[in-house]
Amino acid sequence: MSGFTDYHAHFIYGVDDGAQTREEMYAMLDAAAADGVRHLFATSHSTPGMERFPQEIYDRHLAFARDYCAQKGYDLKLEHGSELLYTPAAGYAAAQHQLLTLGDTDWVLLEFVPNITAKELEAALREITGAGYHILVAHIERYPCLAQNGLLARLHEQYRLRCQINCSAVLDSGFWQRMRLEHWIKAGLVDAISSDAHNCTSRPTRMRQAYEQLCTRVGQTTAQKLTGLDGTEYLV
């Protein structure tokens, strides 16, 4: 295995509810490197129409992070990005080609409010993909509507989605949620696992631990099909 690719992490300090200080950001980078992460996306929260994204602060602090990794000699590539909360204004921003993407791609990491309905979720997917973006859906385990009537399978195919689960879903979920996730993984409906790390204590990286547990539960061959676990990337 060539190392982990983590598409979802909140390590840029002073921007959202992730790292709050430069020292905490550096500690998160130390932890990611020690955990075997080799490609890491800085996905601070953005909420179009609700709050202005602090782009200048984000860019400056991402530069600090890159300089730190270089000084430490980490084999860790840092990419810009955002975890975009879908709002009505997101559709307008998409039409204007103003969404924050994952690296220099047309992929967006898109999250929804947990109680979103199937109809609302599909309308959002149609709107964003219709503007020319590809969607990586953040932590699909949080949206109950996706478990209804084969909805996830249909949306995955129809909108050419990629779907991400959090390490915490692998490691901390209850029995029935764990069974559903394993079913989705075996059916090829989960494309990536990510840390959604916010700190080094209550929400740390845990990529290696989640990978090892998945290998035990679904088999190494199945687990390695997930981007983020074997270093294979689909954001091209």
N, C-alpha and C positions, 0 to 999 in steps of 0.2 A: 504494500500500500504506500502511495506516494505522499500521504498526508491528507488532512481534512480541509475542505473548503466550507467556510461558514458564511452563509448568505444573509444572516440576520443577527446583528449584535449592536449594542448601544454603548460603545466605549468612548465616543467623543465627549469630552467633559463640558459641562456648562451649557448644554444645548437642550437636553430633555431630561427625563427621569432616570437616565443611565448614570455614567460616571459624573461625579460632581466636582472633582478637583483633578488637576493635572497628575498628581501622585496616584489617585485612584485609577485614572486612565492607564498610566504606566503599569500599575499592578495588574490590570486586566490584560494588557498586552503580554506581560510576563507569563500570566496564566495560560493565555491562548497558545503562546509559543511552546510552553511546557506540555500542553495538552496535545500537541501534534498538529495544530492548525497551521497551514501554509498559505492560505488565501482567505482574506478576511474583509468583509464588506462592512462599512461604517453606516449603519442604517438608522440614523436618528429619526425620531418621529416628525412627520409633517402633516399638517391638517389644512388643506386648501380652503380658503374662504373663512377660516376661523382664526388662524394665527399665522402671522408672517414668519416664514422660516428664516432663522438667523444665518444666512449663507456666509457672510464675512467671518463670523465667529467660527462657524463650522469649518470653513476652509483653513483658517489659521490654526485651529487646534488639530485638524487632520495632518497638517504639515508638521506640527510638533510630534505627533504620533509616528509619522514616517521617519523623522530625524532620530527619534528614540530607537526605533527598530534597527536603523542603520548603525547607530552607535553601539548597540548591544550585539550586533552581528546576527540578528535573527533572520532566518530564511522564511520571512513572513511578508507577503505582498498585501498591501492595504489598498482597498478600492473605495471610491465614494459611492454613496447611495442614500436611500431613505426608506423608512417604513411609512407608507402613505395610507392614511386613514381615508376611506372613501367618504366623501361629502358631496352634496349637490354641486358645489363649486369645482369638484375634481373633474367632472365631465367637461366643464368649460375650459379648465386648464389643459385637459387632454386635447381638446379641439384646437387650442392655441399652441400645442406642442410645448407645454411648460411644465410637465411633470418631471420630478426628480427621478432619474433612472439608476439602475445598478451598473456602476462603471460606465464605460462608453458604449452602452448597448441600448436597445429599445425595450428592455425588460424593466418592469416596475414591481416592487414588493408591495402588494396591496393587502390591507387589512380592513375588516368591517366591524361594526358593533356586533357583539355576540348574539343579540336577539334579532338579527336581520332575517327577513323572510326569504323563502326561496325565490319569490317573484322579484323582490328588491335586489337580491344578489345577482340574479341573472341579468336584470336591466343594467346594473352597474358594469358587469362583465362585457355586455354588448356595447355599452357606451365607450369604455376604455379601449377595447380591442378594435372597435370601429374607427378610432382615431389613429390606429397604426401601432399601438403598443402591444407587447406581449406581457402576460401577467404571471407572476409567481405569487400564489395566494399564501399569505402568512398564516401560520399555525391553524391549519384547517380543523384541528380537534376542538376549537372554540365555537364552531358554528353548528348548532344542533340541526339546522335545516339540511345540511349536507348528508346527514345519515338517513334521510327520508326517501324511500321509493327509488333507490338507485340514482339519486340526483347527482352525486359527485361523479359517477362514471360518465353520465351524459355530458355534464359540463366540461369535464376533463377532455373529452374527445371533441365536442362541438367547438369549444373556444381555444383548443390547443393549450390548455392551462398547464402550468407546472404547480405542484402543490407541496408545501413545506409543513413539517411538523417540528415541534420543539423537542429538545432533549428531555425536558421535564415530562413530556407526554409519554416518552418511552420509560422513564425511570420512576415516575411518581403517580401515574394514573391508577384509577381503580380497575377492578377486574373487567367490567363490561366495556369500559372505554378502551382498555388495553386490547381486548379481543377485537373490537371494531378497528382499531388502528392496525393490528396485525392482518386483519382481513383486507384492508385497503392496501397495505404494503404488498401482500402476496398477489393482489389483483393488479398491481402496477399503477395504482392511483396516487401513490406517494412518491415524489420525485427527489426530495431533498430533506435532510435533517439539519437543523441549525440550533445554535445555542440560545438565541434570544437573550444573551447575557446582558445583565445590567450592572453587575458588580462582582466581587469575588467571594461573597458570603451567601446571601439568600438566593441569588440568581447568577451562579458562576457558569463557566463554559461547559464542562462535562461532555464534550464530544466523544472522547475516547471511551468513557464509561457507557454512554448510550450505544455506541457502536458494538462494544463487546456484548452488551445485553441483547441487542438485536440479533447478533450472530448466533447466540444461544437459542433465541426464541423462534426466529424465522429461517435460520440457516445462513451461513456466510455468503453463499452465492446470491441469495435473494437480497441480503443486506447490502452487498457491494454494488447492487444496481442503483442504489440511491446516490445521487450526486451529493457531494458534501462528505460522503463517507469514504470514498475511494480516491478522492482527488480529481475525478472526472468532472468536467464542467460542461454545462449546456448553454451558458450565456454567450453565444457567439452570433 
